[in-house]
Amino acid sequence: MKFLHTADWHIGKKLAGYDLLEDQKAVLKQIIEIAKNEEVDAIVIAGDIYDRSVPSEESVRLVNQTIAQINLTEKFPLLVISGNHDSKTRLATGAPWFSRSDYFLHTRLEEAFTPIVIKDTAFFLLPYFEPVDARIYFDDPDIRTIQQAMPRVLEKMKDHFLQNQRHVLVSHFFVAGSMKTDSETKLEVGGLDGINGQLLKDFDYVALGHLHGKNALNLPNARYSGSPIKYSLSEKNQEKGVWIVETAEETTFQFISVSPFRDVRELQAEFSQLLDPGFYRQQNREDYLSILLEDRQVIPNMMNQLRQIYPRILQVERINGREGNRRKSWKAQEIKRKSPIDLIHEFYRAINDESVTVHQQKWIEETMHDLMKKGGDLR
């Protein structure tokens, strides 16, 4: 069979405070058109449909309209799992009767062991889960991390493999060796990180969600689809799109790009050049821009002047520093590369001249994990 693999829509996500619903709506239309042009047999969404566990009304409306068009209007079967940003309870509302229209939505670990068979392919839909879910399901108090849980989960799936069928795993986790970007939650709590890629070798294809770059992982049988639009400046050079996967005697997959409604990019120039009509008329001024300013002198009312021409500025950085202030700019870049937990540790050490205790570390991790589940971006 032939199916489309997408993930990490993050409907409702904002970029530096800018609403992205219009951008998201435009790219979802492209994904539907790709599915129609490729005449796929099904569409896979590997988690993080929403950006937060309690999405806005506008976000829910866009998702409902998109799902209805895919599944009811265009008649594509849907194979969907919840991600770490989704509320599995809210997302699963109506799930008992979704399957009547070939909309298969799994949000609980126990659902993952019943394959969904379409043509020659059996799909195992493994949603994001917590270690406690596996500990309860397997009745094993020794399961404390996802790394400990995943071998048990995959072994049980293999017990349900079907003869003369291809086997596809749909999941939403970090696989060891993958590359992250700034828009993914930098949180290594509860065993979210580090699934061994060798555990996936028995599947013909593994459709992954969670990381936002399509090249984050390059196993022979596993890919992240990446997010369909750029959600951070670190993704500015990434190609966004979807995977088209065909299961035959040998599984093949190709990437098809989508075009951004508004791009995320850098723009380097002097201040006077940025205000020059001859320059800015050649730019797509509606893009989300990181402006690299070549000037070093103080410029009064700089941001207000720039925003009159470039309405979606993400940041302005002086690449040559500002009158001896280069060190401050360098430290800001270092901060951006650190995780929230690392920053808390450094702050605590700087104030108290000692490291956090084991008890404090546990409290920090639990608090951060709760924030992540509620949709916080932790940056």
ABEGO torsion letter per residue (X at the ends): XBBBBBBGAGBGBBBGGBBAAAAAAAAAAAAAAAAAAAGBABBBBBEGABABABBBAAAAAAAAAAAAAAAAAAGBBBBBBBBAABBAAAAABGAAAAAAAGBBBBABAAAAABBBBBEABBBBBBBBBBAAAAAAAAGBAABABAAAAAAAAAAAAAAABBBGBBBBBBBBBBBBGBBBBAABBBBBBGGABGBBAAAAAABABBBBBGBABAAABBBAABBBAEBABBABAAAAABBBEBBBBBBBABBBBBBBBBBBABBBBBBBBBAAAAABAAAAAABBAABBBBBBBABABBBBGAAAAAAAABABBABBBBAAEBGGAAAAAAAAAAAAABBAAAAAAAAAAAAAGBBBBAAAAAAAAAAAAAAAAAGBAGX
